[in-house]
Amino acid sequence: MDLGLQGKRALVTGASKGIGLAVARRLLAEDVLVVDGSRESSEELNALSKDSGVVHFDVDLSGSEGPARLVEAALSGGPIDILVNNAGAVTPRLGGFLSVTDEQWAKTIALSFMAAVRTTRAVLPHMIDRRGGSIVNNASVNASLPDPLVIDYSAAKGALANFTKALSKEVGSHGIRVNAVSPGPVSTALWLGQQGVAAAVSAAQGADPDDVADRAVKDTATGRFTTPEEVADLIVFLASTRVSNVTGANYLIDGGLTQSL
């Protein structure tokens, strides 16, 4: 299927690993020019930069000025047709709600919500001037399935889902679409790495990390983690011209974990 993306330019935040890296690879397969903004690069992203010309910028997107600097740098190389707001992080709150400090709340909201708001704010005038663009925000199943273990992350992703819908109503008349995806547990380092959620929870509970991971997906219909590539396929499809009348949507990709209509 031709997604109509050849020759377009995409800005992807947090493309050095996990879902963001998978998105970059999928976009490259569609002959899209990819610009990444993340705190630091990675061996995998460096390889893409060498082989496929991905442009990477080191930037702290949790700061108030970082997103605007990233967009300015990205625009210096050409127009931005697609923005994928992927940057985010989650820390299990093993001590419960009362253990979460104001500083921790602010840090989570800054990276998992405000980074997307600020990056969008910086790129939107450019898209309005060009009368077109596609924005895809990486939210989370926790936007609609709040979990006390990640209470601040759930709140931030709920805000991102709301932001997506609200903004889509404002900018649709300018030819700009704004959508979101909400993955459930994904087989990335964020979940399964040595410093990931499963490891942190298992250490606190004296459990095996594999058991923690199994419990995370036991209520799914598929009984497994979603892969980063599966999330990337959905994001790139939403960014494409094949769904040019889809906007304000939030697509779950959680293996059937969410059971409500």
Phi, psi and omega in degrees: 000127177281118181273358177068032185251353185304130177084356179279164178244136181235139171254120181241124177269144179067041184267010183282344182200173172057223183298318181300319177295319178296322177297315179301315179297319181292321177295318178300324179296337177264014179062037175264140174278126189246133172243132179246145170229117178206168185302321177205162179277189180212168178300320181295317180290323177300321178296319177296321180298321181287318186274326190236359175081021174300136178258124182246140173236128172287125181202143174266103184282352178279346177276159185290336183260340185303311181301318180295321177296320179298312182296320178300315179294319180295319181291340179295340179261357181143180183290159174249114179268330186227134172239125174246108178274097186248338186302138179176167179204155181225139176234120178299133180262082188289342179268003180086175185304318185293345179274349185274118184276166175302319180298319179292320175301312183297320180295317180295313182295323181298316184272320187270352176227302187292333176300319178292319179299313184289321178294319177297317179301323182286324185271339188297317178303323178296316179293322179297317179299326182271358178060040177175159177160161178228129179241128177235123180258133177271102180268228181191154173302334180290351173296329180241352175238074183302140184229124180299336178294333178229053191297319180288321177296317178301316180296318180295318181287329173297319177296322180294320177296319178295316178303318180302311181295315182297314182294325181301326180291328182281320191257359180301324181290347177265008180079020182249129178254143180228117180228171178223156168239148180232091179285149165276205178302129183241142184282070176239174178297332178303324179263315193249359181285174182298333178250017186277182183299313182299319180293318181295315181293318181295322179296322181286329185261354184068031182252174176274134180305325179294325178292320177298316179297319179298319179295329182295332184244009183293335181265006175278159177285330184270340178072024181210167173286148168287146177270153176303325181294325178294320177294318180299318178302318180292317180299313183293323176298316179295330180283345189275169179282353180293339180234053189288353175248017175259118177207152182075013183265154175229107186266122174284140170221082192227016179065022180085016180298319178280122186254355179279156178280000000 
